[in-house]
Amino acid sequence: MRVEKKVALVTGGGSGIGAATSHRLAEEGALVVVSDIDLGAAEQVVNDIIAAGFQAEAHHQDVTDSIQWHDIVNGIVDDHGRFDILVNNAGIVLTGTIEDTTLEDWRQINAVNSEGVFLGTQAAIGVMKRAGGSIINISSIEGLVGDPLIAAYNASKAAVRMMTKSAALHCAEQGYGIRINSVHPGFIETPMVVNGVAAMGEENAKAFQEYVLSSIPVGAMGKPRDIANGVLFLASDESAYMTGSELIIDGGFTAR
Ligand SMILES: NC(=O)c1ccc[n+]([C@@H]2O[C@H](COP(=O)([O-])OP(=O)(O)OC[C@H]3O[C@@H](n4cnc5c(N)ncnc54)[C@H](O)[C@@H]3O)[C@@H](O)[C@H]2O)c1
């Protein structure tokens, strides 16, 4: 029970890494608010968590909307009397090189991946500064190393990495007791990756899979639970001395 009695919010919790993280935090004793722009997906995850004997509730949330952030964060404190853990996980990917990315795609990716994390971190600090807490921002290996095919995604995930450090330093200086860290997953088998590969067409998909598997030192993609375990550590008091850090979970991809 590594996060017993804590109250957590996981954005984009209806799928992939967010769903696994919601399960993992609930298994270790947290009450987990699972939010997603797709309410049905969040409800399905919550039903599974409750059926397994743990505590969760589903909420609709678009992370790009500052008013919804204010409402959900204050609603959690009103309903449960505390708010300890925020996992800024919701994210999207659109492919495009620096030459063919449209301004519309650039803005859409950055609105969800970068502004969504900014709004969430700001809203959470507003209520957590009374009693402290842990904020975990899901970046990516793509926030550490470049990829010619995803220029806007690279930029959005690098923004998350550095915003995390600035916010962590601010909270430490102010003595709020709020820790903020980023997590950098490698290639993880989630709908984001599986659907993306399927949309490439058979030949490109095969080439992509060969490239991915040959470039991951451990020789396989990760599972959502591999990331959820890292998030759990950062959410728990076991990581009490960590703030402004980067936790890379990538099967060795960025070790070269
Ligand atoms: N899968 C990977 O290989 C990988 C690698 C590195 C980082 N990541 C990051 O991990 C996070 C989760 O990715 P995933 O692979 O589980 O993706 P996913 O597509 O399986 O799940 C993302 C969830 O976010 C939700 N979402 C999308 N836009 C939203 C919005 N505006 N407001 C609220 N919810 C929204 C979706 O409905 C979906 O349920 C993302 O930030 C992603 O960039 C994933």
The ligand as a Gaussian input file, in Angstrom:
#p B3LYP/6-31G(d) Opt

LIG

0 1
 N        3.108000       4.897000     -26.136000
 C        4.353000       5.346000     -26.195000
 O        5.231000       4.718000     -26.805000
 C        4.730000       6.644000     -25.512000
 C        6.090000       6.955000     -25.451000
 C        6.474000       8.129000     -24.817000
 C        5.527000       8.962000     -24.255000
 N        4.216000       8.641000     -24.347000
 C        3.264000       9.565000     -23.737000
 O        2.489000       8.882000     -22.773000
 C        1.208000       9.498000     -22.666000
 C        0.126000       8.440000     -22.850000
 O        0.286000       7.871000     -24.136000
 P       -0.391000       6.492000     -24.584000
 O        0.587000       5.839000     -25.462000
 O       -0.951000       5.802000     -23.411000
 O       -1.548000       7.077000     -25.528000
 P       -3.067000       6.645000     -25.773000
 O       -3.439000       7.272000     -27.068000
 O       -3.227000       5.174000     -25.600000
 O       -3.838000       7.376000     -24.579000
 C       -3.918000       8.777000     -24.498000
 C       -5.216000       9.163000     -23.797000
 O       -5.261000      10.594000     -23.726000
 C       -6.581000      11.016000     -24.032000
 N       -6.569000      12.392000     -24.513000
 C       -6.173000      12.844000     -25.740000
 N       -6.354000      14.169000     -25.814000
 C       -6.879000      14.571000     -24.621000
 C       -7.291000      15.819000     -24.086000
 N       -7.219000      16.948000     -24.811000
 N       -7.760000      15.864000     -22.824000
 C       -7.849000      14.727000     -22.078000
 N       -7.510000      13.511000     -22.541000
 C       -7.023000      13.440000     -23.794000
 C       -7.077000      10.019000     -25.077000
 O       -8.493000      10.004000     -25.151000
 C       -6.462000       8.715000     -24.567000
 O       -7.365000       8.042000     -23.684000
 C        1.178000      10.598000     -23.731000
 O        1.519000      11.834000     -23.141000
 C        2.264000      10.164000     -24.695000
 O        2.782000      11.237000     -25.430000
 C        3.799000       7.496000     -24.962000

